């Protein structure tokens, strides 16, 4: 046979830090040519064509196991959408996703390995008294670590191109050996290992290596076996030191060719020809002369059976590890905890110093000097230890959006510890069940609010250490709060000294080249999502925050910036053609699909939220059905509508129809919608907070205060109530808006002379005036959802929208919501349709005095009975009192008269029926008893009272059954 092998490439990462040989794209393939091919050179000597045997047609292969249930256009069929171009785009995208996964699997074992680069890249302590550093910089020619641990020398800890420290994919590998203390001798074993973090005190018992080996040999080996077998570590130790020790080969040229097995075997036989037979193993190797089977091992069956019966001495191997105490006694760390360092590159354009891309703790810019990374390796005794587990993900999310730096009441940058001690208790008291943090990932410029990220694996050092952030997350979990992170993978800061721009001197390392590599308006850099190594970096980053910091979910910031080459700055009409044309970045969509698939497989309880102003089709559809796989999407148009109304539209011109249509959004995906009335962007991006618009500059000593505060307080509550109760299963509030924070947010920058005056929260307002009342209303609103589970129920039935009277009414679950937005008109008996007959009990009223209202609705007006009259297309109606700029929330109490009781009981089930029968039997007993003991009018009066009590008992039984069944059904 004649064979041709494809060329191989040397490769350090990602599967192992040790050197591996692997082809560039797949394992080495061998092309085989059969020997019996007859090569014909003459034109006259052509072979006669042989009649071809008809091969039986193979049946078309069914879809593989992984493809079962996958339909690239499934969500289009589900919603009855017919659009040929978009369907073709989805199918092509699905094929590209399969090709991308094949490319990933050629270099990674699985998707988990793809998303776990942080386990080996960056700086990591190795068991063998050293620290390993790995970095991806394909454009560099030389790589070194510089820092205060080596005097910032670019030659002491280096790896060069063409050496073992650099592979063909652009990964650099540097080893920082720990230093022997004065008077200490090197370890007896070159590959001696130490426990550093896990079980760091094991191995400090004082038992020597020789004693462990002797015990292992006595238990495992029998007398008479060869010395090299008996001392089995001697050969691999010498071989390991010969290859990777300080005197080992440094280049491929210095690495001598390893002899073939036959040569090595003959040399071994020659070396041991004079040994006594008892020292040789009872087997021999016989060469049968076959090319494909060079040697045949012949051994005694008894010896083989005896060897295989023994268990490997792994426990002794693990026992050879020494503890942290022994390591500290013998070594000093090659790079101590807290050391400052940078990575040094030699590039075609000259030498560069950069902050490592995978650094976990960074000082980006101290006093105008170049930033640096900080080696974070605290002793295990003082490292933070987790106390609490993840809370269970609730069916409805009430998210409190926070920024750590502005969370304090003083004009300064607040810390993680300040937030943990002061803000977390407030969030818990307010009734929210999750917090969402933005600006946590390291960014050099504070005024960018954290959206121009420079170091994706580091928490911002201006707020504290990594352990401080772990404590914040742990304490939040202890109080039952989920912790979400606002992640920015749609772009990166254009900073070169601290960030990733021109990281290795080339313009296309992490980002696109040319115009596509820069955001159209913001000047930030755009990631190259089609590059497997960039995907490796971003996917690992998501997994890092979950594994290292126990994050419960992510909100993906500004998806429109990454999904379109025009960065979302284009007019959208809603035509599906706009979502599949030449401006759509298919690589970015594939990244989002991979991110959701990997996160939900590795962490089933993770929550992912999409922030996309273009409402890309299929955002929250399963990836198997052609969607992007998000759990929620943010309805960005709601806050813009409220801002526009408050600033530009007079109160009496507000459109109720527009309010409802905007709040409901796309009804097909309304249950996946996250709503908020106002968020940080409105006040940070040069705008004003709602309270600042509503209350203006009025203060408690100004004239016209009462009317100004009354209008502002009323609209603030109504806007929050309708936004909270009409949308999907998630709601978000920005820190301070729950009590009507009267000031906008403005970070220190040159335009305000770097003032912190507006970069803080006025927590002192919680204890006085209208802000106390607004906070009281917000707490009761959160409590109402906790008790009645408003958000987790189905979508509301909106049955009354009147632009003339400015009244909106809808039912959600067991609750009826009525809003009167009219600035002047009040209604004494306003007719609102309801389906069920019964009594209407107000449970939340925005006009209550404890909420800053006027208290115009009296106690006797809190309970209303339905009237049998068709209104709004429903069978019954309520006549309710609706003061101007007020809203009410009420529940129903059902009547139990003969005509409806039977059907209600049939609907509710046998439990309610048995309760009714029991009450009827009790009534019969009472009638008999009273007939014997009372006379005349007294008897009639007694029967009336007994019947009344029985009716109340039956009604209570039915109501409790109604509530329980409505909960279970929802």
N, C-alpha and C positions, 0 to 999 in steps of 0.2 A: 504494500500500500504506500502511496505517496501522500504526505500530510503537509499542510500549510497552517501555521498558527498565527493568529492576529496579534499585533503588538500590545504589550501591557504597559501600564503606567504605575509609578510608585505613588502611594496614597496614604496619608496619615489619618484622615478623619472622613466621615463622622463615626464609624462603628467602633473604633478603638484608638487609644492614644499610641499604641504600638504600631510599628510599621507593617503595612499589609501590601500585598501585590494584587492588583485588580485591574481589569480593563477599564477604559474610560467610562463606558456606558453599561457594560454587562460582563459577566464572567467570561474567561477566555473561550472562544469558540474554535472548533477545529474543522476545517474543510477537508473532506476525504475524497480522494479520487480512486475508483476501482482500477486494479492492475490489468484487467482483461479488456481495456478499451483499445480497439484497433484504430490506429491513426493512419489515415489514407491521404497521401499527398498527390496521387495521380488523378487527373480529371477524367480519365477513361475508366478508372477502377472504382466506380461509384457503386455502393451496395444497393441491392434491390429493395424497394420499400416493402416491409413486412406488413401483412394485414394486422391492423391494430385490434387487439382483443377488447371487446366492449367491457369497460369496467362498470360494475354496478354503481349506480349513483348513490352517493351518500346522502342520507337525510340531513336536512339543514339542522345544524346544531342548535339545540334549545338554549335559551338564555341561561347563563351561569347562575350559580347560587347567589353571587353578589348582585346580580342584575334583577333578581326577582322582585317584583313590586316597584320597579323603577320605571317611571314614565316621564321623559324630559319635558313633555307638554301637558302633564297631568292637571295642573291647576287651571290651565286654559279651558280644558273640557269641563272641569268641575264648576266653573263660573259661566260656562256657555260663551266663552270668548272665541271668536273666529277671526284670526288675522294671520294670513299665510306667511308674510315676511317675518313676523315675530316668532312664529312657530318654527320656521327654518332656523332662525337665529338660536333659539333654545336648543334645538337638536345639535347644531354645530357646536354650541357651547358645551353640551354634555359630552360630545366626542372629544373636544379639547381637554375636558376635565379628566377623562379616562387616559388620554395620552400623557397628561401632566402627572397623574398618579403613577403610570408606568415608569416615567422618567425618575420620579422620586424613589420608587422601589428599587431602581437600579443602584441607588447609593445608600438607601436606608432600609432597615429591616421592615419597618412598618411606619404608619403615620405617627405613632407615639414617639418613635425614635426621631422622626422629622421635627417634632415639636418639643424636643428635650435637649436642644443644643446647649442650654445653660449648665447641663451636667458635666460638660467637658470644656466648652469655650469659656474664655475669661480666665480667672485665677482660682485654682483649686488646690487644696492640700492633698497630697498623696500619702498613702500608708508608709511608703518607704522614705521617711524623713526628708521630704522635699516638697516643693510647691511647683505645680505644672501651670504653665500659661499658654493659651492658644488663642490666636487671632486670625481673622480672615482679611487679607489685604492682597488681592491678586496683582495689583499694580506695583507693589514694592519689590525691591531687589535685595534688601537687607532689613532685618528686623531685630530690635534689641529692646530690652526693658531698662529704663533709667529711673532713678528715684533717690530719695535720701538714704536708702539702704545700701546703695553702691556708689554714693557720691555723684550721682547723675552721669555715670560713665556709659557711653554708647558702645563699649566693647566688652565689658565684663560679662554681661548676660545677654548673649546674642545667638541668633541663628541666621545662616546665610543661604542664599539661593544655590541649589545644587547639592546641599547637604541634607542630612536626615531631618533637619528642623524645618523643612519646607516641602510641600507636596505639589502635585500638578493642578490642584484645585484652588491654590492660593492660600492655603492654611499654613500658618507659622506656629512652630512648637518650641517652647523654651522651658528648660528645667532650672529651677532655683534650688540648689542643694542647701540643706541646713548646715550650719558650721559647727564643727567639733569644738567643745569647750577646751580650754587649756588644761593639759594633763590627761585628757580622755583619749582612749584608744578607739580606732574604728571598730565597727561591729564585726563579730566573727563571721556572720553571714552578710554577703554583699546586699542581698535582697531582704535584710531584716526589716520587719514591719512593726509599726507602733499604732496603738489606739489613741486617737486624738479627741473625738467627739463622742461617738457611741461607745459605751462601756469603757470610758477613758481610764478607769481605775483598774481594769483587768490587766493581768500581766505583771503587776508590781508585787507579786508574792515572793520574789527572791529566788525562784527556781531557775537554774541556769539552763541554757540551751542544750548543753551536753547531757544533763539529767533527763530532759524531755526526749532527746534523740535515743538515749539508752533505753528508756522505758518503751518508746515506740518500737525500737528494734527487738527488744525482748518479747514484746507482745505479738509482733507481726512476723518477724523472720525466724528461720530455723538455722541451727548450726550447720556449718559446712557450705553455706552459700557464698557466692563471690563477694569480695570486699566492696566492689562498686555497687553491688545491689544492696548489701547490708548498710552501706553509708550512701544512701540513694541521693542525698543532696549534693554530694561532692561534684558529680559530673555536671548536672545542670547549673550549679553555682559557678563552676569554672567557665562553662560555655557562655553563661549570661554575662560574666565579667569580661570575657574575651570579646564579646560582641558589643556590649553597651557600657563597659567600664571606661574609666578615664583614659586608658591606653588602647582602647579599641579603635577600629577604623572610623574615620570621620567623613569619608566620601565613598561613593560607590566604587571608585577606582581602587581604594585601599582595601575594600572588602574582597578578600580572595575568593576564588571559586570553590564552592563546597564539593569535595570528592563524591563520586557516585557511590551507591550502596555497596557494590561489589568490591571496590577499592577499600572502602572503610572496613568491610567485613574481613578481607584478607589481612589488612594491617592489624586488626584486633586478634585474629588467629595467630599471626606471627608473634605478637606481643605476649600471648598467653600460652605458647606452645609448650613451655616447661612447667606450667602450673599443674599441681596434682589434680587428678580427675574429680576429687571430692569438691573442689572449689568451683568447678564449671557447672553451669545449669544443665539439667538433663534434656537438652534439645540440641539439634544441629540444623544447619541451613544447607540445603542441597540445591545446586544450580542445575536445572533441567534443560538449559539451553534455549528456552523460549524467550523471544523478545518482549512479549507482553507480560510474562510471569517470570521475572528474573530469578527469584529465590522461592523455595518451598520449605517452610518450617516444619520439621519433624520432631515430635516430642512424645513423652510417655503420657498416656491418658491419666494415670494416677496423679502425676505431678500437675497437670492442667486442672484437674478437678480440685486438688488441694489449694491451688492458687486462687481459683475463682470463688472458693468458699470463704476466703478471707475478705473482710470489709476494708475499704481504703482507710488509712490512718489520718483522716481529715481532722479529727479532733485534736490530734497532736500538732498538726500544721497550724491550726488556729491558736493553739496554746503557745506557739513560738512567738506570737505577737507580744510585744511589751507594752506597758501602760504609759500614760502621759507623764507620770512621775519620772520614769526611767528616761524618757525622751528629754525632759527638761534638765535632767542631771547631766546628760551627755552632750546635748546640742543647744545651740541658740538658733532661733528661726532665721532662715535665709532672708525672709522679708517679714519683719515683725508686724503685729496688729497695729493699725493706725499709720503705717508708712505711706508716704506720698509717692506716687509714681506716674509715669507716662510711658507711652510706647514710641519708640524712635524708628523711623523708616528712612531708608535710602531709596530714592525714586529717580526716574529719569530726569525729573525737573529739579532735583536737589534734595537735601535732607529735610525731614519734617518731624515734628513732635506732635502727637495727638493723645487725647484722652481715650483709652480703650473703649471700643464699642460695647463690650459686654460688662463694663465696670458696674458694680452694684452700689457704690457710694462715691459721690463726686463732689468736689468743691469747684463749681464752674468758673467763678470769677471773684477772687479775693483781692480787694483793694486795687482793682485794675490790672492785676497780674494774670499771667496765663493760668488757666484752670488745670486741675490735676485730679487723678483718682486717688481714693484712700482705700488701702487694703483692710477689709473688714473681716477680722477673724478673732472675735473675742474668746477668751478662755471659756471652756464649756461650763465651768462653775458659775460664770456670770452671764452667759448667753441667755436670751429670753426663752422661757419655756411656756408653751401654750397651755392654757387652763380650760378653755371652753371649746365646744364643738360648734359646727355650723348650725344655726337655727333652721327649722323646717321652712321651706319656701311656702308662703301663704298663697291662697287662691287670688287674693287682691293685694296689690302693692300700693302702699302709701309712702312715697319716697321723699326724703328730706335732702335737698341738694345743698352741698356745703363747699366752702373754700376755707381751708385751715388758716391761711395767712390773714384773712380779714375777719376771722371768727371772734376775735377779742374785742373788748370795749375800749382798749387803749390804742392810741395812734402808733402802732408798731406791728411788726410781723409776729403773729402768734405762732405757738409751737404745737407739735402733736400732743404733748402732755397737757397744755392748756385746753386744747380741744377735748381731750379725754375727760378731764376733770369738770369742765364747765358746760360744754355744749351737749355732750352725750346725755346727761341727765335731763336736760331741757327737751331734747328730741323724744326721749322716752315719755316724759310727762305730757308732751303735746299729742301723743297717740300715734306717731308714725311707726312703721315696722321695717324701714330700710333707710339707709343714708347713701347718698351718691356723692363721691368726692371728685372734684376736678382740680387741676393744678398740682397734683401730688407727684407726678413723674417729673424728674429733674429738668429744669429749663434755666437758661442763663439769665434771661431778662424777666424780672418780676412783673413788669407792666404788661407782658403778653398774656397774663392770667394763667400761664401754664400750657398754652396751646401751641407754642413753638418749642417742641421738645428737643432737647439736645442729647440726653442720655436715657435711653428707653428702659434700662434695667435698674435704674437708681431712683430711690425716693428723694425728693428735694431736700438737700442738706440744710436749707434755711429754716426748715421746720423741726429738724432733729435728726436722730440716727435711725437706721433701719430697725433697731430693736424698739425704739419709741413708736414707730408706726405699727409694729407687730402688737404692741400693747394696746394701741388705739383699736385695732381690728378685734383683738381678743376681748376687750372690755365691751365693745359694741355687741359682739356675739353673746357675751354674758348677759346683756340686757335684752336679748331677743331681737336685735337689729341686724338685718342683712347689710353687707357692705358692698356697694357697687363702685366701680372705677370708670371715670370718663376717659377712655383710651383714644389717643390720637395716632392712628396709623394711616391717615389719609394724606399726610404730608409731614415734613420735618423741618426744623430750623435750618436756615442757610449758613449757620455758623461753621467756620472751618477749624477754629482752634479748639473748640470743645465738642462740637457736634459731629455729624457724619459727612458733611459736605467736603468733597475732595479728600476723603479720609486717607486714601493711600496714594494721593497725588494725581490719580486719574479722575476724570469727570463722570465716569460711568460705573463706579463701584457699587453703590447702593441706589443710585438715581439714574433717570434717563438723561441723555445728553441733549444739548440744544434747547429749543424753546419748551419742548415737552417736559424737560426736567425741572422747570420752574413754574410755580403757580402764576396764573395769568395776572392776578392783581395783588397777591399778598407777598410775593417774593420768596416764598418758601420752596423747598425742594420736593419733587414728586418721586415716589418710590418706583423702582423697576420691578413690578409684581410678577413679570414673566421669568425672572431669574430664580432658579432653585435655591441659591444661597441667600438671596434676599427673602424669599418665602421662609426659608429655614430660620432666619433672624426674627422675622415678625411673628410667625406661629409659635416659636419658642418663647417669645416675649409674652404672649397671652398666657401660655401655660405656666410661665415663671411666676406671674402675679398670683395665680391660683395656688401653686404648690408652695411657694415661699411665704406668701403673705395671707393665704386663706381667703382671698377675695371671692365673693359670691356671684359676681356678674360684671358685665361691661356694657357701657353705652358707647357705641362706635360713633365718634364725632365726625360731622361734616362728610358723609359718604358721597355727596354729589361732587365734592372736590376731586375724589379719586375715580369715580365711575365714568367720568366724561373727560375727554381731552380739553374741553372748554371750561372745565372745573365747575360746571353747574351754572355758569353765568350766561344763560341763554333763555329765551322765552319758550315755555312749554304749553302746548295747547291740549295735551292729553291724548294725542294720537300715538298709538303704539309704535309707529314708525320712528318716533323720536327716541325710543328706548332700544333700538337695534340698528341704528345707522352708523356711519363711519366715525362718529364722535364718541361712541361708547367704547370704553376701555375694557375689553373682554378679560384681560389678565387680572384686572382689579376685581371683577366679578368672581372669577375662579378663586382668587384669594379669600374673598368673603365666604364662599361656599365651603372651602376647606377649613377656614377658621371655625365656622359653626359646626361642621361635622366633627372636627377633632375635639372641640370644647365639649360638645354634648356627649361624645362617646367616653372621653376620659373623665369628665365630671358631669354625670347625668343631671344634677340639680342646678347646674349653672344657668344664669339668666342673661340673655343677650338682647340688647336694645339698639335699634337702628335709628340714627338721626339723619334723615334724608329729606331735603326740601322738595325733591322732584317726585316723591312717592313712587319709586321704581316698582313696576309690577312684580308681584311674587316675593316681596320683602319678607313676609312672615309665613310663606308657604314652605312645606318640607322640601329639602334639597332633592329628595327622591322623586318629587313631583314637579321639578323645574324651578323651585323657589330658591331663595337665598338662605333660608333656615333660621331667621331671627324669631325671637319669642314675642317681641313688642316693637312697635315703631312709634316715633314721636310725631304728634300732629302739631307741626310748627305754625300752621296758619291761625290757630286759636289765639295765641298771645298777640299776634300781629293785628287780628281783628279787634281785640279789646283795646289795644293801644290806639288804633285808628279811631275807634268810637270815642274814647275818652278825650283825645286831643283835637279831633277834627270835626266831629259830628255833634250837633246840639242834642240834648237828652231826648227831646220830643220827636226827633227824626230817626231814632234808632230803629232798625229793621229787625223784627222778631223772626222773620223767615230766614234772613241771612244768619242770625245767631244760631238757629237750630241747624241749618244746613252745614255751617262751618263746624259746629261742635260734633255733629254726627259723622262728618267726613265721608269716607267710603263705607257704606253699610256692609259690604261683603267682608270687610276686615275690621269692623268697628270694635269687635271684642279683643283685638290685638293692639288697640290704640292706647298710647300713654298720653295723658292730657295734663296741661298746666295752664293756669291763667296768666302767669308771668314768670319769667326765669331770669337768670343773671345777665343774659345777653342784652336784654332791653336796657338795663341800667348801666351796664359796663360799656356798651358800645356807644356811649355819648347820649343815651336817652335818659328818661326819668322813670323812677318806680311809680307804680299805680298810686301809692299813697302820696307821693310828691305831686302828682298831677291832681289828685282829688282834693287834697287838703291845702295845696298851694303853700304860701308862706305864712298862713295864719297860725297864730299861736294862742295860748290861753288868755293873753291879755289884749288881743286884737278885737276890733269891732267886727260884727258879722260872723263871729266865730261859730255860734250855735248852728246857723243854717249851713255854713260851709262844712262843719264837721258832720252834721246830720246827713247831708247829701253824700259826702265822701264815705262815711261809715256804712250807709245803706247800700250804695252801689258796690262797695268793696265786698260786703257779705254776699250780695246776690250774685255777683260775678263768680265768686269762689264756689258758691253752692251749686249753681247750674253747671259750671265746668266740671265739678267733682262728680256729680250724680248722673250726667247724661251720656258720658262717654264710655270708654272701654274699661278694662280691668286694672288699670294702673293710673296713678295720679302723682304728680310731682310738685313740690313747693320749694322755692328758693329760700335759703336761710334769712329769716327776718320778715319775710312777706306774710307770715302767719299772724303777725301783729301789726301789719301796716307800717313797715319801716319807712320813715319819712324822707330818707336821703338816698340818692343814687350811689353807685359804687364807682370810685375813681382811684385807680392804682397810682402810686407815686411815679411821676415821669417829669420830663423837662418842662412840659407845658404848665404844670402846677407846682413847679419848683420842688419836685420830689416830696410833696406833702402827703402825710398819712391821714389827713383829717377826714377824708371820705373812704378810706380803706379800713373800715372797722364797722362794727354793729352796735347799735344803741340798745343794749340789753336793759338799761335802766328804765326804758319806756314801758316795760312789761308791767310795772307796778302802778301805773297811773293813767287816768283819762281814757281816751278813746282806744289807745293801743292795748290797754288791759281788756277792754270790752271785745275788741276784735280777736284777741288771743283766746278769750273765753269761748267765743263762737267757734273758732277753729277747732278747739279741743272737743267741743260737743259734736261737731261735724265728724271728726275722726272716730269719736265714740259711737256715733250713730252707725257708721260703717262696721265698726267692730261688733256691734250687737245685731244689726240687721243684715250685714253682709251685702251692702248695696252693690259694690263694684263687681263682686263675683257672680252676681245674678245675670240673667239674660239682658239683652238690649231693651231700652225703654220703649213703651208704646206711646208715642207722641200723638195725642188726639185733639189738641187745641192750640192753635197758633193764630193769634189775631193781631195784625199789624196796626189796626185802628185803636183798639183798647190797650194794646201793648201787653197782652196777657199770654203766657205760655203755660200749658199744663200737660203732664205726662205721668204715666204709671210705670214703676220699675219694681218688680217683685210685689211685696205687700204694701208698698208705699206710694202715696199720691203726692206729686210736687206741683205747686201752683206759684207762678211768678207774676207780679204786676210791676212792669218797668216804667209805667207812666210817671212822669215827674210831678204831675199835679192832680190827676184824677184818681179818686178813691171810689170803691164800689161797695155798697152796703150788702147787696145780695146778688153776687155775680154767679151766673149759672155755668157750671162745669160738668161735663158728662162723665159718668162712671158706669161700669158694667154691672157690678154686684150691688145689690140692695143691702143697706145696713146703716151703721153709724160711722161717722168720720171723726177721728180723734186727732187733734193737732199734737205732734210730738216735738216739732222744732219750728220756731217762729223767729224770723230775723228781726222783728220789731220789738222783741222783749227788751225791757229796760236793762237787764243784766248784759245785753249785747250792745248797748248804746242806742237802743231804739226808743220810741215814744210810748210803747205799751198801749196802743190804740185798740187792740183786740182784748176784750175782757175775758175773764175766766169762763163765763157762761157761754161764750162764743167758740170755745175750744172743741165742743162736741156738737156735731151737726148730723141730722138724719137725712137720708136720701129721699128724693121725691120720684115717684114713678112717672117719669116724663123723658122722652127720647131727646137727648142733647149730644151734639158732636158725634152722631151715629151710634151712640151707646144707649142702653135700655133705661138707665136712670140718670139722675142729675143731683148735684149738690148746690145749694145756695150758700156761698161763703162770703165773708167780709174780707175785702182786699184793700187795705190802705195803700196809698201810692208808695212806690219804691219799697215794697216788702215782698217776702216770699214765705210760704208755709210748706211744711212736710207733715203728712198725716197718715194714719193707718185706719183700716176698716174693722168694724165689729159687725158680724153677720147676724141677721134676724133668724129665729128658729120657729116660724109659724108653720101651720100644717101644710100649706101649699108648697113650700120650698124645702121643708125639713127633710122630706124623704129623699129628694134628689141630691141635696147637699150631703146627706149621710151616705148615699150610694157612691158619691164622688170621693168622699173622705175615707171610706172603708169601714170594715166591720167594727173597728174599735169605737168610733163615734156612734154607730148604730146600737151597740151593746150599752153604751152610756145612756142613750135616749130611752131604751127599753127599761133599764134599771130605774131611771127617774119616773117612768110611767107606773111601774109596779109600786114604787114608793108613794106616789100620789094616790093610787088605789087603796093602799093600806091606810093612809091618813084620812081619806074620805070615810072609810068604814069606822075608824076610831072616833071621828068627830060626830058621825051620825049617832053614836051611842052615848056620847057625853055632852052634846050641846043641843040647844033648842032654838028654833026661830031664826031671828036675824043673826044671833051669835054664831050659829052654824055656818051661815053664808059668809060671814066675815072671816071666820077661821079658815074656810076652804080657800077663799081668795088669797089670804096671806100664805097658806101652804103652797098653793099653785105658783104664786110669785116666786117663792124661794126655790122651788123645784126648777122653774124656768131659768132662773139665774144660774143654778148649778149646771143644768144642761148646756146653757150658753157658754159657760166657762170651759166645760169639757170640750165642746165643739171648737172653741177658739184655740185652745191649746193644741188640739189635733190638727187644726188648719195650719198653725204655725209650724208644727213639727213636719207635716207633710210637705209644706211649701219649701222648707229648708232642704229636705231630702231630695225633692225634685229638682231644686236649683243646684 
